[in-house]
Amino acid sequence: MKIASFFSGAGGLDLGFTNVGFNLAFANDNWDGCWETFEKNHNIKIDKRPIQKINPEEIPDVVGFVGGPPCQSWSLAGAMRGINDSRGKSFHDYVKLIEAKKPLFFLAENVAGILSKRHFPEFMKIINMFRSMGYEVSYKLMDAKDYGVPQERKRVFIIGYHNRMEKKFQFPQPFDKKLTLKEAISDLPEPIPASQKNKTNGDLKISNHEYMNGGFSTIYMSRNRVRGWDEPSFTIQAGGRHAPCHPQAPKMKFIEKDKRVFVPGKEDLYRRLSIRECARIQTFPDDFVFHYENVADGYKLIGNAVPVKLSEVLAKKIMQDLLALKNEGKISEWPTSLTEKQEVKLCQELGQKILH
């Protein structure tokens, strides 16, 4: 089944869907820093225009739309301008394309701030817009650590099924097992620091296994930035300056409110996680290579992505629902590219691992 991707970035969301059996037919992102990474890893040309420049007729017929509209304007850590910010308005551009193409399903991902008291009325306007367009809409604040990702990461997922599916998406239950930093990155050797002016070292034995140099701001030092080996990581952010420290270091010492220091005598143990370590924590496979000149862009590519394994969990549930409807003869517009044997296997796996 073909899907279209918007605000694609590195394509963590897309990789989760293609891993399950969806085919990527269209992708769009106007940030030049992601183009090479996306195209070389997903083997598809990316549409490089702003989303508002895309005509619906230019998008192929697909079964679903997936995307994470820019989240900075909705962030609790940002200015919280919401829909009044140009990046917030991109959400509405995404809605307009869904309205024009009417795919069977859509997925939209955003930060937890979109559910804040300040933004919730606007959020519900968007939900009601989807409903008026003929979609049964489900939304949930999900924490990636509950779904096979070694990281605390709370994001809102909105999933809509068109009324012709006669079905509402049900979010999978959290997994019993929680993954840790030890399981994610303990087998990686020590990385190397970035080159001068935080430029990449180029080709490395382990791709992207380099970390940002430089001091730590007072904001960074206001909180503990170290998680232990037996814990999930802090959220991987889009900025390298605020990447968590490696768990080899002891947790930072409390001095007073909003002030911590590295444990005296062990300062050499404190370094930022490497780009590859962050990619592991975001559950990208090691053969997924990130392309950049400035290491800051490497962190941005990874920090803005949806964790691949979390995307897979949602994609599998959507695929199962589509296959069930296909087998019942209720949908036939875009037949699956999976073989019958693959369909049966997928449904069996879903029944065992996700459905409760």
C-alpha positions, 0 to 999 in steps of 0.5 A: 500500500502506498503512502505519502510523507510530509515534513519528512526530515530524516524519515524515521516515521517513514522507515517504520512504515516501510519496514511494515510493508507500506511503499513510500510513493511521495515525500516532501521537506523544504529543509535542505539539511535533510535531502541527502540523508533522506534520498540516500536512505529511502531511495526516493527523490524528495519534493523540496518545496514548502508544503503550501506550494504543493498542488493536490494533483501532484500527489499520487493516489495513496492509501495514507498520509504521514507526517510531523508538522513543525513542532517548535511553535507548539512546544512548552519549551518554546514561545508557544505561538501555536497556530499564529506562527508560520510553522504552526500554520503548516499544520493547516496546510497539511490538513488542506492536502488531506481534505483534497486527497482524502486518503483512507488514513492519516497520521500527524505527530506533534509535541506534548505542548499542543495539548497544553491548556493554552493550545487545546482549544486550537488543537480541538479545532483541528480535530473537528476539522478532520471530523468534518472532512469525514474522518474518525479521529483518535489521538493520544499522548504516547511515551516512546519508552513504553513501545520498545524505544530506550528513551523517555519521549512524549509526543502526541499522535493523531490518527484518522480513519476515513468514514468509508473504513467504518472503523476507529483506530485503537492505540496499542497497549504499552509493552511490558518490557522497557529498554535501557541505555545498556541495551541500546549503546553499551556495545559501541566503542568510544567515539571521536570528537567532532573536527574543528568548528564542530565539522564532521570527521567524514567517513568513520568506521562506525558511521556518524560515531562522533560527538559535539565539542564545546562548553556546557551552558548554564541552562544545561548545567541547571539539571542533571543530564546523565542517565544510568546504564539501567535507565532509558535515555532523556529525550533526544533533542534536535540540538547537539548542545543539549544532547544528554551526557553518556552514562559512563559519567556519574550523575551530576552533583546538585549545588542549589536550585537550577545549578549542578556541576560535574562530579569533581575529579571525574570531569573527563567522563562527561561528554555528549552522546555521539550522533550514532548513539543518539540514532541508536536511542531513536532506534535507527539501524546502524546502516542508516547513514546521516549526511551532514557537514556540521555535526549540529545538523546530524543531531537535528536530523535525529532529534526531529525524527519519530523513533523508528520502532514507535513508528513501526508499532503504529504502522503495524496496527494500521496495516492490520486494520487495512488488511482486515477490511481488504479481506472483508471486501470493504476496501479495494482502491489501493491493494496491498503489495504484500503477498498473501503469505506475508499478509497472514504472517503480519496479522499473526505477529500483530495478534501475538505482539501488539493486540491485547 
